[in-house]
Amino acid sequence: MRQSNPCPIGTPGRPWGDAEKAEWRSRQHRQRSYADDVLDVLQDLRGFFEVEQYGRLDYAPDDYPLFALKSRGWQDDLPIVLVTGGVHGYETSGVHGALRFAGQRAADYADRANVAIVPCVSPWGYERIHRWDPYALDPNRNFIDDSPAPESAALMRFVAPFRDRVLMHIDLHETTDTDESEFRPALAARNGEPFAPGEIPDGFYLCGDREHPEPEFQQAIIEAVAKVTHIAPADADGEIIGSPVVAPGVIEYPLVEWGLCAGITGARYRTTTEVYPDSPRATPEQCNAAQVAAAQAAVAFALGQVQGKP
């Protein structure tokens, strides 16, 4: 794995101000196209879904319409399952896994569930292959009331009308080598804190809800993904990225307390996936397939509990 480098922006021990954030932003450049990779694919899915614009990000000179997919013929008496991706724009398989799930699997649940899919929550970050938004904010710590992150606020407004009726929410993420070499050093610099090196786990894992863990749900996803790619082992301390492993491939976070995307609804079944795309044992195809397998297993488990069939 690559060695971590200290962030070159700012003064050690001093949190960033507007000048440092502007310098950081000036270093971010578009490397891929949200329009080509996401919006064009959404057009191809209109036969199966309603494509709903739920917001717009005005990051001059760039402008990003935000879209969600919703089942055609939405039925109020059916459970709702929610799949989100691209909360961290650089986590590629989260975006493409959500789109692939929409294209390949979501039609399987017609007449059994209302499916909502938000494939790219953070398009500015997607294009720049970055974790943050232009304000140097992590959207996945800002799913809170009066959120300062526009991406987070927009998604919360989208789910507000049905948030208490969501049965299952799976949020698709990756853990990458750049978490350790770039993003965590930048976070420490932004906050004026020393950077403490960590360890990137080799493999897939889940972050369940510490307050409402649902271990059988988490394990059903792990078992499905293990058929596609390898599951991350615990480190020497019995942890994954600093959190105790509570079951093979599963750690837990206080999702709501930490302002994480997977905590934005009242879903009984909720989790965050973490794929490791930099592993020599995984390909981009496997990473996308792992996200689809995770989403499929999550929906199947949740519906099985309320409808009594796989």
Helices and strands as residue ranges (DSSP letters): H 18-26, H 34-34, I 35-39, H 40-44, E 49-59, E 62-71, E 80-85, H 92-104, G 106-109, E 114-118, H 123-128, G 139-141, H 150-159, G 160-165, E 166-174, H 177-178, I 179-183, H 184-191, E 205-209, H 215-225, E 239-240, E 243-244, E 250-253, G 261-263, E 269-275, H 284-307
